Amino acid sequence: MAYETYPPELGKIDPKFALDPRFIFKNLERMLSPGPVSAIFNVKTSEKFPVSVQSLDPKLGIKFKAEELPKNGMGSYLQESCYFVAGLEAGKLQFPIGGLRSAEVGGLACDIPNAVTLIQRREDFRAKAPPDRAFKALIFFTVGKEMIGDIVDVSDKGLQLDLRLGATEMEVGTIWTNCSLERLTARTAKFDLIIRNIRPSPLEASRIRVGCELHEPTKLNLNEFLSTRSAIQSARLNRRINYWFQDTSWC
């Protein structure tokens, strides 16, 4: 049977993809129990073979079952630099393997890693907004006319809004200036948005979805959007979504 497995990303990886070291075991347990057929990759030879995770234990480590034996045997991997790589719905999960060793019944085991990355390939990756009614977007349509928009999702460079149909005239290419994200009394620096797409809401006929991108953002704007998206994603992975705002740079 042919298994779809992936090589690791061996270049410099953006720190935003690193999982919180405090919750590595819990995240691995959640994402890999059960998990997809994954791969153990030999960095020296660039060879890999498919494995499935059988168990995870804080003290005993991770046990693997080989779905197919490598052509030179599993022993050829034991003294080499290797990576574990799993293709998940959320992205590519990978970590360098420490303490790779033989286990019972022809399996393998390794230590629980100290560093894990979950790499989202799409640059426009969007994190679904948290279930937080206090988290809103303040949109300025024109001078003296503003509206609070419900946030559907956030990326590093934009967001998708849920707005009332007919709230204002809008079309692709329209630029809204001096907008901000807010939660209770906290607000980001002001930024400009340009509308990239408009479509009906899948939930209510009286509402629309508006996809917006940051227009000529400042460095502070980019940092605050990255901080927001990253905080939401991390909080959701660590099952702390109700406290997502604690890790943003502006709340």
C-alpha positions, 0 to 999 in steps of 0.5 A: 500500500502506498502511503502519502508521507512528507519530508521535513522543512530543514531550513530556517522556520518562522518562530510563529510556527513553534508550539508552546513548549509548556504544552508539547506533550498535551498537543502531541497526545491530542493531534497524534492519538490517533494520528495519520500515517506519518514518516521518519526521515533520515536527514543524511540519506533523505530516505523515509519510511511510514509509521503510525504512532501507537502510544505516547507517555511522558516518561516512556516517550513515543512508540511507533509501528512501522507500516512498511520496513525501510529497504536497509532496515530500521537499524540504519536509522538508529544512529542517524539524525532523523525527523518525525513528520506528520501531515495534519489538517492544520499543517505539517507537524515535525520535530527532530527525533531524540533517543530513537531506539528499537522497541518490542515487536519490531517497533521503534520509540523515541523521547518526547521532543523539546521543540515541535513546529506546526507549519502552515504552508499558506501565507494567507492562513486564517485563524477562526475568530474566538467565541468572544463577543468583546472582540470586534472590528471598528470600521470607518466607512466615511467621515462621521460614519462607523460600524462595528463588524463581527470578525469571522477570521484573521490572517497576518495581513487581513481579516474577514468580516460579517456585516449587515447587508446594506450597511453601506455601499461597498465594492471590491477595491473600496478602501476603509481608513482609520479602522481598528481591532478592539476588545473591551477598552483595548485597541490596536493602532489604526489601520486601513483596509481594502476590500478584496471580495464580497459574498453572501453570508452562509448563515443569514440572508440579511448579512454578507461576508467581506474579505479585507486586506491591510492597505499600506500597513505600518510595521506596527499594524503587521505586528499586531495582526500577526500577534492576534492571529498567532495568539488565537491559533496558539490558544485554540491548540492549547485549549485556552481559547477563552483566554486568547487575548492574554498573548496578544501585543495590544490587549 
